Amino acid sequence: MTLKIKQKWGLIFLLVVSLVYVLIHFIEIYSSSDKVTEIYFADRITKAHKILIDRYNLKMAGKVRVIPIDFPNFDFSTNERKELLARSLRGRGDGIDLFAVDLVWVQRFAKWCEPLDKYFTDEERSRILSSALESCYYDGELVAMPLDLVQGIMYYREDLIKQSENSDEIIDQLQNYITWEDFLLLKNKLPANPFYIFPAAEYEGLICSFMEMILSIKPDYFVEYGFNFNTDEAKKSLQFLVDLINKYGATPKIASEFTEIPSYEYFIKNDALFIHGWVSYDKDFEESPFDLEKQKKLRKAPLPHFKDGKPTSVFGGWNLMVSKFSDKKEEVVHFIKFLLSNDSQELFYEQSGFYPVINKIYDDQFYIKKFPEIHKSKDIIKTGVHRPSHVEYTRYSEIMSHFFGMAIRKEISVEESLEKTTNNIQFEKVIPKEF
């Protein structure tokens, strides 16, 4: 199914869901002396979402009811979800009051959203991880609140690693911030399975890998160079991704077709050793596992980094934004605060694998005792970096992924890829796309 057709059906889906819920609750609402306020909430509805929405609806029975609009991972890619939301908001929201956006979309969606400064005190903001709150501002104004945080990480099959000599030593290397140089040396020491999988299709996941490379070498790259990629740092970063596939044979060529879910499916079904993923992967596929027994043998480790760089991994996650077209803003903010409570954030962590976005869960002895691994997570969070904040970032990312993808497929050289990317961004050219 083409992107254009999926967008069309996605919009129809949103409209139908809204109409169905309105019809179902019409009699209930207008036959009652006390009108129930309905909040339409668009997100990928995980197990944690379902539990918390049910809890909130029970707590607010007769007053407020949250109605979820689901964007399942298996039906909508991240890019498709972005375009469907954008189209909906251009049409004044189509009944959406609250929606979750990838943290790199905040700049783009700010024009359609309610500023939140007046709703959240300094004390309330101080509860939030600074690394999560950082992505919630536009022109110095608070326009979103973080719901969850994820981070790039490497998974490995512990059972397969254990088949090799010195497996304990190898695992110790992996857990202690191995360099890319040393990581590639492991290829000849481990079983001859597919070695390292990363999603290399023309989409944001490829850009995340590139960002981890370039910001490892030069953390202030975008401050100094902006979106100029005619630099040694950019060349080294893209060349390494190209070489993982075409020189070292560490990654199969088919990875150039992979977004997250296909890369994970290939990783599991082909008994690959390592994969670039997000910290929530061990929960993301529980309800639709490709092989539950194999998935139980996965372990997490920090991503490798260049010897002349520092450990670095990109932050991902979802922020909540309130539609400026909603006439229920106070009620929506009340629900957001419920989602940011200690209990709600703990449940998101337990059930869906997302990093909590509140400081207390990382610092309070109650939580540290309950979740011993949270200490390691706090350590890895320190290596996290954000992609550059820019109102045109999503458009620039599409240009980057297009020409970087061509380099990975060996259709053009790395130098030509970087030059074309820079020129298209700087001279306001836009590659053809379905929009």
C-alpha positions in Angstrom: 0.0 0.0 0.0 1.5 3.4 -1.0 2.0 6.2 1.5 -0.6 8.3 -0.2 -3.2 5.6 0.0 -2.4 4.9 3.7 -2.6 8.6 4.5 -6.1 8.7 2.9 -7.3 5.7 4.8 -5.6 6.9 7.9 -7.6 10.2 7.7 -10.8 8.3 7.1 -9.9 6.1 10.1 -9.6 9.2 12.3 -12.9 10.6 11.2 -14.7 7.3 11.6 -13.3 6.7 15.0 -14.4 10.2 16.1 -17.9 9.9 14.6 -18.4 6.4 16.1 -17.5 7.6 19.6 -19.6 10.7 19.3 -22.6 8.6 18.2 -22.1 6.0 21.0 -22.0 8.6 23.7 -24.5 11.1 22.2 -27.5 9.7 24.1 -25.6 9.3 27.4 -24.2 12.8 27.3 -27.3 14.7 26.4 -29.8 12.7 28.5 -27.8 13.4 31.6 -28.1 16.6 33.6 -24.3 16.7 34.0 -22.5 16.7 30.7 -19.4 14.5 30.5 -16.4 16.2 28.9 -14.8 13.9 26.3 -11.1 14.2 25.5 -9.9 12.7 22.3 -6.3 11.5 22.7 -4.3 10.3 19.7 -1.2 8.2 20.3 0.1 4.6 19.9 -2.0 3.0 22.6 0.2 0.6 24.5 -0.8 -1.7 27.4 0.3 1.1 29.8 -1.9 3.6 28.0 -4.9 1.4 28.2 -4.5 0.8 31.9 -4.0 4.4 32.7 -6.9 5.6 30.5 -9.2 3.2 32.3 -7.9 4.3 35.7 -8.4 8.0 34.8 -11.9 7.4 33.4 -12.9 5.5 36.6 -11.5 8.3 38.7 -13.3 11.0 36.7 -16.5 9.1 36.1 -19.4 11.4 35.3 -17.1 14.3 34.7 -14.4 13.5 32.1 -13.8 10.6 29.8 -10.7 10.1 27.7 -11.3 8.4 24.3 -8.1 7.0 22.7 -7.4 7.2 19.0 -4.8 4.5 18.3 -1.9 4.5 15.9 -0.6 0.9 16.1 3.1 0.5 15.2 2.3 -2.3 12.8 -0.2 -0.2 10.8 1.5 3.3 10.8 5.1 4.2 10.4 6.3 7.2 12.4 6.4 9.3 9.2 2.9 8.3 8.3 1.6 9.2 11.7 3.3 12.6 11.5 1.6 13.4 8.2 -1.8 12.2 9.3 -1.7 14.4 12.5 -0.5 17.4 10.5 -3.3 17.0 7.9 -5.8 16.7 10.7 -4.6 19.8 12.5 -4.6 21.8 9.3 -8.3 21.0 9.3 -8.7 22.4 12.8 -8.1 19.1 14.6 -11.0 16.8 13.5 -11.9 16.4 17.1 -8.4 15.7 18.5 -7.8 17.4 21.9 -4.5 15.9 22.9 -1.9 14.1 20.8 1.6 12.6 21.2 4.4 13.8 18.9 7.8 12.5 18.3 10.0 14.9 20.2 11.6 16.1 17.0 8.2 17.2 15.7 7.6 19.8 18.5 8.9 22.7 16.4 6.7 21.8 13.5 3.5 21.3 15.5 3.9 24.3 17.8 1.7 26.6 15.6 -1.3 24.3 16.1 -0.9 23.9 19.9 -1.7 25.7 23.1 1.2 27.2 25.0 1.5 25.5 28.3 3.5 28.0 30.5 0.5 29.1 32.4 -0.6 25.5 33.2 2.7 24.2 34.8 4.4 25.9 37.7 8.2 26.0 38.1 7.9 23.3 40.8 5.9 21.0 38.5 8.5 21.4 35.8 11.4 20.8 38.2 10.0 17.2 38.7 10.8 16.5 35.0 14.1 15.2 33.7 15.9 18.1 32.1 16.8 15.9 29.2 13.1 15.1 28.6 11.9 18.7 29.1 14.5 20.1 26.8 12.6 19.1 23.7 9.3 20.7 24.8 10.1 24.4 24.0 9.7 26.5 20.9 11.1 30.0 20.9 11.5 29.9 24.6 7.9 29.0 25.2 6.7 25.7 26.7 4.5 24.1 24.1 4.6 20.4 25.1 5.2 18.1 28.1 7.1 14.8 27.9 5.2 11.6 28.2 8.1 9.2 27.9 11.7 9.0 26.9 13.6 6.4 25.0 17.2 6.2 23.8 19.3 4.4 21.2 20.8 1.2 22.6 22.2 -2.0 21.4 20.6 -5.4 22.0 22.5 -8.7 21.8 21.6 -12.4 22.0 23.3 -13.5 25.2 22.8 -17.2 24.4 24.7 -16.8 21.1 27.5 -14.8 22.6 27.9 -17.5 25.3 28.8 -20.0 22.5 32.1 -18.3 22.0 35.3 -18.5 24.0 35.9 -15.7 26.5 32.2 -14.8 26.4 32.3 -13.3 29.8 35.1 -11.0 28.7 33.2 -10.0 25.6 30.0 -9.3 27.5 32.0 -7.1 29.9 33.4 -5.2 26.9 29.9 -4.7 25.6 28.5 -3.4 28.9 31.3 -0.9 29.4 31.0 1.3 26.3 32.9 -0.6 23.7 34.4 1.3 20.7 33.3 0.7 17.1 36.9 -0.3 16.4 36.9 -3.0 19.0 33.3 -4.0 18.2 34.2 -4.9 14.6 37.1 -7.1 15.9 34.4 -9.3 17.6 33.0 -10.3 14.2 35.7 -13.0 13.8 35.4 -14.2 17.4 31.7 -14.9 17.4 29.3 -17.3 15.6 29.0 -16.6 11.8 25.5 -15.2 12.1 24.4 -11.9 10.8 26.5 -9.6 12.9 25.0 -6.1 13.4 21.5 -4.9 12.2 20.5 -1.3 12.0 17.6 0.2 10.1 19.0 1.9 7.0 15.9 2.7 4.9 15.3 6.3 3.9 13.6 7.5 7.2 14.4 9.0 10.6 15.9 5.8 12.0 18.8 6.1 9.6 19.3 9.7 10.7 19.4 8.6 14.3 22.3 6.3 13.6 24.1 9.1 11.7 23.5 11.6 14.5 25.0 9.2 17.0 28.1 9.0 14.9 28.6 12.7 14.2 27.7 13.9 17.8 30.1 11.3 19.2 32.9 13.0 17.4 31.7 16.6 17.8 28.9 17.2 20.3 28.5 20.9 19.3 28.5 20.0 15.5 25.2 21.8 14.8 26.1 24.8 16.8 29.2 25.3 14.8 28.2 24.1 11.3 24.4 24.1 11.3 23.2 21.8 8.5 26.4 22.0 6.5 27.6 18.4 6.0 30.7 19.2 3.8 32.9 18.4 6.8 35.4 15.7 7.8 33.1 14.7 10.7 30.1 14.2 8.5 32.2 12.2 6.0 33.6 9.9 8.7 30.1 9.3 10.1 28.3 8.5 6.9 31.3 6.6 5.5 31.2 4.3 8.6 27.5 3.5 8.1 28.2 2.8 4.4 31.2 0.6 5.3 29.3 -1.4 7.9 27.3 -2.8 4.9 29.6 -2.5 2.0 33.1 -2.9 3.3 33.1 -4.8 6.6 30.1 -7.0 5.8 28.9 -6.5 9.4 25.4 -5.6 8.3 23.5 -7.3 5.5 22.7 -5.2 2.4 19.0 -5.8 2.9 19.2 -3.5 5.9 18.9 -0.6 3.4 15.2 -1.6 3.2 14.6 -1.8 6.9 12.7 0.5 9.2 12.4 -0.5 12.9 9.9 -3.4 12.8 11.4 -5.2 9.7 14.9 -4.8 11.2 13.8 -6.3 14.4 12.0 -9.2 12.6 15.1 -10.0 10.6 17.2 -9.8 13.7 15.1 -12.3 15.5 14.3 -14.7 12.7 17.9 -14.9 11.4 19.6 -15.2 14.8 21.6 -12.1 14.3 24.0 -11.2 17.2 23.4 -7.4 17.6 20.8 -4.8 16.7 20.5 -1.0 17.1 17.2 -0.4 18.8 15.4 1.6 21.5 15.2 0.9 25.2 11.5 -0.1 24.9 12.1 -2.9 22.4 11.8 -5.6 25.0 8.3 -4.4 25.7 7.3 -3.2 22.2 7.0 -6.7 20.7 5.5 -8.6 23.7 2.0 -8.6 22.3 3.0 -9.5 18.8 6.3 -11.4 19.3 8.2 -12.9 16.4 9.7 -15.5 18.7 9.1 -15.1 22.4 11.8 -17.6 23.5 14.5 -15.8 21.5 13.3 -12.4 22.7 13.8 -13.6 26.3 17.5 -14.0 25.6 18.1 -10.4 24.6 20.2 -8.2 26.7 20.9 -4.4 26.5 24.2 -2.7 26.2 25.3 0.9 25.4 25.9 1.6 21.7 29.5 1.5 20.5 31.3 4.8 19.9 34.3 6.0 17.9 37.7 5.7 19.7 38.2 9.4 19.1 34.7 10.3 20.3 32.7 9.7 23.4 29.7 7.4 24.2 26.7 8.9 22.5 23.1 7.8 21.8 20.1 9.7 20.5 17.1 10.4 22.6 13.7 9.5 21.2 10.3 9.5 22.8 6.9 11.2 22.7 5.7 14.5 24.0 2.2 15.6 24.6 0.7 18.6 22.9 -2.7 20.2 23.4 -4.6 21.3 20.3 -5.2 25.0 20.2 -8.6 24.2 18.6 -9.7 22.2 21.7 -12.4 23.7 23.9 -11.4 21.4 26.8 -7.9 22.6 27.6 -8.2 22.7 31.4 -9.5 19.1 31.4 -6.8 18.0 29.0 -4.0 19.5 31.2 -5.5 17.7 34.2 -5.2 14.4 32.3 -1.6 15.3 31.3 -0.7 15.9 35.0 -2.2 12.5 35.8 0.0 10.9 33.2 3.0 12.6 34.8 2.2 11.4 38.3 4.7 9.0 40.0 2.3 6.0 39.7 1.6 6.6 36.1 5.3 7.0 35.1 6.2 3.9 37.1 3.5 1.9 35.2 4.7 3.2 31.8 8.2 1.9 32.8 7.0 -1.5 34.0 4.5 -2.2 31.2 5.9 -0.4 28.1 9.6 -0.1 28.8 9.8 3.7 28.4 12.2 5.7 30.6 10.2 7.6 33.3 10.4 11.3 32.7 10.3 12.3 36.4 13.5 12.6 38.5 12.1 10.8 41.6 12.1 7.4 40.1 15.8 7.6 39.4 16.7 9.1 42.9 14.2 7.7 45.4 15.4 4.6 47.3 12.0 3.0 47.0 12.2 2.9 43.2 15.9 2.1 43.1 15.2 -1.0 45.3 12.2 -2.0 43.2 14.0 -1.4 39.9 17.7 -2.2 40.3 18.4 -1.7 36.6 17.3 2.0 36.9 20.8 2.9 38.1 22.2 1.6 34.8 19.6 3.5 32.9 20.5 6.7 34.7 24.1 6.2 33.7 23.2 5.6 30.0 20.9 8.7 30.0 24.0 10.8 30.6 25.3 9.8 27.2 22.0 10.9 25.5 21.9 13.7 22.9 19.1 15.4 21.1 18.8 15.9 17.4 19.1 19.5 16.4 16.0 21.6 17.3 14.8 23.4 14.2 11.3 24.2 12.8 12.3 22.6 9.5 14.0 19.6 11.0 11.5 17.1 9.7 12.0 18.4 6.1 15.7 18.5 6.5 15.7 14.9 7.8 13.8 13.7 4.7 16.5 15.3 2.5 19.3 13.7 4.6 17.7 10.3 4.6 17.1 10.4 0.9 20.7 11.1 -0.1 22.3 9.2 2.8 20.2 6.2 1.7 21.6 6.5 -1.8 25.1 6.4 -0.5 24.4 3.3 1.6 23.0 1.6 -1.5 26.2 2.7 -3.4 24.2 4.7 -5.9 26.3 7.8 -5.2 29.5 8.4 -3.3 29.6 9.6 0.3 31.1 12.9 -0.8 28.3 13.5 -3.4 25.6 12.5 -0.9 26.8 15.0 1.7 27.2 17.7 -1.0 23.7 17.1 -2.4 22.2 17.1 1.1 23.9 20.4 2.1 22.9 22.1 -1.2 19.3 20.9 -1.0 18.9 22.2 2.5 20.8 25.5 2.1 19.2 26.4 -1.3 15.7 25.5 -0.1 15.3 22.7 -2.7 12.9 19.9 -1.8 13.1 16.4 -3.1 9.9 15.0 -4.5 7.6 13.4 -2.0 4.0 12.3 -1.5 2.5 14.8 0.9 
